[in-house]
Amino acid sequence: MIELPEITSEVDFEGWRSQPNQWSPAVLNIAREEGIDPCILSPFGNSTNLVIDLDDQLILKLFPPIYHEQFTSERDALRYLAGKMAIQIPSIEAEGTRNGWSWLIVTKLRGVVGSTAWPLLSEEEKERVLEQIGNAISSMQALPPGELCARAPSWRDFIEDQIKHCFERHRLLGMSPAFLSDLRVILADAPSIIPLDAPPVILTGDWIPQNVIFSEDRTGWKLAGVIDFGDVMTGWGEYDLLAPTAFMCAGAYGRTKSLLKGYGVLGGECSSIMKRRLLTLTLLHAESDLRKIDIPGWESRATSLFDLEDSIWPRAS
């Protein structure tokens, strides 16, 4: 049995993960204990945890102690959602723990990861896929959240904590003084804008290109599946619109309308009240960083932070 190292910080983990000669014996040992003898170990480079493709058939996700909560989130969500989704999600083949580390071995979904496929899609296909993503989000949120509601933090606690730390987060990320002044106004209004006690729905917070799977047939590209449930919580449903809006809609009216239409917004049109709510949620998101919004040059065109509403959720031209 190969022991896993003691990891107490992200720096420790990154140092260990960056050296295959350190992790590959442990990965092989875990796989073989589960009755799997892979020939090829292919790491994914854009994951929080160590994620290894085993012979293009299975995925092993290895969670250090500092990310144990992500393990329980992924495991509990995959167990709960099994057989309930119209699109593919991974199924758990094996799980285990050892001296504080945890792992899941899950099926690998068939298709092309969105970050690879997205540039290949025509504009018409992008709009169609975004409508499918909106519909998939809505379908997941239509499921009763069941035991997932017990996951901490509660939506109210999450939003109150995000409000508390939001200003300093964006200041450290380099937000301009003028935008920070607008941010103070938005944060003051946030408790009255964000529903805190509405019936909660299932949220992943992470419908980004690298977490969705596309497939192609004679009719074109379509949404085939979704992966990564390490940050599942429950709360206000519009929170899950933020990631596809920021990373796939690119401020294009047709794309945004398609996403919202698929989600169930009448006509796919975003009202001024909804825009302010979405802007507030964007700033409060657990991974909020306006520098990463995929709308080239929006900062140079914006005279205030409020201008971002119409940049991200544009009106019909």
N, C-alpha and C positions, 0 to 999 in steps of 0.2 A: 504494500500500500504506500503510495507516494503522498506525503503530507503537503497540504497547501500552506503557503507562508502566512505570517501574521501581517495583516494590512490594517493600518490605522489612519490613512489619509489618501486623498486622491492622488497626491504626488507619488506615494508608495505604489499605489496600484498601477499608475501609468508607467512607472519605471519597470515594474514586473511584466506588465502586458506587452511592453515594447520589445521584449526579448523572447522570441519563440522557443529558444532552448530551455527557458525557465517554465513556460506554461504547457508546452506540448506533451511532456511526460505525464503531467497531471490530467490533461484532457484525454489522452489515450487510456490512462488508468480508469478514469470515470466511465468512458465509453465501454471499455471491455467489461467492467463490473456490471454494466447494464446489458451485456450480451451483444455489443456492437464492436466490430473490429475494423475501423475505417482505414483506408489506404491513404486518403488525401485529407488534410486538415487545412481549410481555407478561412483565415480570419476576416471579419468585416472590420473596416477601419473607422467607421463613423458611428460606433455604438458606445454608450456609457459603460456597459459591462463587456466582458470578453465573450464575443459571439463567434462561434466557429461552425462553418459548413462542413458536415461530415459526408464526404463522397457524393455531394449534390443530392442527397436524399433526406438527411435530417439536419437539424440545427441544434447545437449545444450552446446554451446560454449559462455562463458561469458568473455568479454574483458574489463579490467579496462582502465581508461583514458590513462595511460602510453603506452598501446598497441593498441590504437585506429587505428593506421595505419594498423595493422594486420587484424583488423575487415574489413576495407574497401578493403584490398587486397583480403581477402577470399570471401567477398560478391561479389565484382566486377568480380573476376575470375569465381566463380561458376555460376553467371548469364551469363557470356559470353560463357562459355564452355558447358552450358546445351544443351544436344542433339547433341553435336558435337564429343563426344569421343566414341571410339569403346569399351572401358572398362568402368566399373562403376565409377562414381564420385557422391558425395553427392548432393542432391537437396535441395534447401532452402524451408522449410515449414513455417518459420516465422522469423522476425527480428525486432529489436527495440532498443531504446536508453533511458537512464534515467540518469540524472545528471552526464553526461560524460561517463558513462558505455554504452557498446553496447553488443548485443547478436545476435546469430544466432541459430535457431533450424533447424537441417538438418536431412535427412534420414540416418539411419545406414546401411552401406553396408553389404551385406551377404558374409560371408567367414571368413577366419582366418587371423589375422594381421600377417604381415611378420616376425616380431620379434619372434613370437611364432612358426610359421610354418617352418622358415628357417632351424633350426637344424634337422627337420624331413625329409628334402629332401635328396635324393641320389645325388651324384655328377652329374649324367646325368640330373636329374631334375633341379638342380641348374643352369646348363648351359642352359637348355631349357628356364627356367623362366627368366634368365638374357637376353637372346635373345629377349624374349617378352617385357621385360622392355625397352631395347634399341629401339625396334620398337614402343612402346607406347610413349617414349620421342620424337622420330622422328615424329610420327603422330601428336602429340600436336604441335610440332614446324612447321609442314607443314600448320597449320591453320594461316590465316592472323591474326596478333595480335590485329587489330582493336583498340578500345579505350584503351586497356591495354597499348598501347605505351605511353599514356599520363601519366602513373604512374611515379612518381619521386622515385629515381633519374634516369636519363638517364644512359645508359650503360657506356658512356664515363665518366660521372661524378662519377659513382660508382667505376670504375676501377682506376681512378686518385686518388680518396679518399682512396681506399684500398692500393694503392702503397705508398701513403703518410704515412699511419699508420702501414704498414705491419711489418717493422723491429722492431718497439717497441713492437708490439703485440707478436711476436714470442720470443723476448728477455724476456718479462715478463712471457711467458709460459715456459721458461727454456731451450730454444734452446741453444745448445753448441756453444762456441765461434768459433769453426772451421766451423760449419754449418752457423753461422751468417755471417761469411766472404763470404761464397758462396752465401748467400741470398742477400748481397749487389750487387753482380754481376748480379744475376737474376733480381733484381728490376731495375737495370740500363738498362737492355735489355728489360724489360717488355713492354714499350710503342711501341716498334717495333715488338714485338712478338704477342701481343694480338690485334686482329682486333677491332678497336674502332668505326669505322663508317660503318661496314657491316650492311645490312638490319637486323633489330632486330627480334628475335623470342621469343615466350613465354617461360619463365623460371620459375620453382618453386624453384630450388636450393636444393630440399629436398626429392629426391627419396631414402629414407632410409628405412630400414626394418619396422619400426613402422608406416610408412606412406603408405605402399603398402598392398593390401589385396590379399590373395591367396585363391584358392578353389581347391578341389580335386575330381576327378572322376575316372572312371576305367582306364583312360589313365595316371593318375598321377596328380601331382600338376601343377597349371598354375596360371598366373597373372589374377586376377579378377577385381581389382580396385585400385584407388589411392585416398588418402585423404590429407588434410592439404594444403591449398593454401594461408596461411597467409603471405608468403614472395614472392609472385609472382612479377616478374619484366620482362623486355624484354632486350635482348642482344644477345651475341654470344652463339650459341647453345651448344657447347661442355661443357659449364659450368654445364649443368645438367647431364653430365656423371660422374662428380666427386664423388657424394655421393654414387651411387651404386658401383663404383669402389673401394672406400675406405672401405665400410662396407659390401660388399657382394662378391666381386671378390677375396679378400684376397691374391692377388698376384699370383693367379693360372692362367696359360696361357689359359686353355680351357674356363674358366669363362670369362676372359677379352675379349678373341676373340669372344665369343658368344654375349656379350654386344655390342661390337663395330660392329659386323656383323648385329645385329638387328637394330642398329642405322643407318646403311647404309655405314659403312666404308668398302671399297673393301677388301674382303677376311678376314675382321676382324683384319687386321694387322695394328699396330700403327707405323707410320714412325717416324724417329728420330726428324723431325720437329714438328710433332704432339705431341710427348712425351714431348718436351721442352715446348710447349704451354700448355699442360695439367698440367705439373709440376708447371708452373708459375701460372696458374689459381688455382691450389690446394693451393698454398701459399697465394693467394689473396682472397680466398673464404671468405664470410662473417662469417663463423663459423670455419675457418681454425684452426686446432690444430693437429699437426702431431702425437701427443701422442695417438690419438684416431684411427689412421689408423689400420685396422684389418689385420696386417701382423706381426705375432709374431716375435720379435727379429730383425726387420729390422735395427734398429739403431746400434746394435752391429756389424752388418755385413757391414755397410756403412762407407766408409772412407771419403766421401764427400756428400753434399746434392744432388749432381747430380746423385749419385748412386741410389737415390730413383726412378729415371725414370725407371730403369730396374727392380726394386723391385715391383713397382705397375703395370707397363705395360711390362711384361716379353716377352722375345723372345721364339720361339719354341725351345724345348730341342732336 
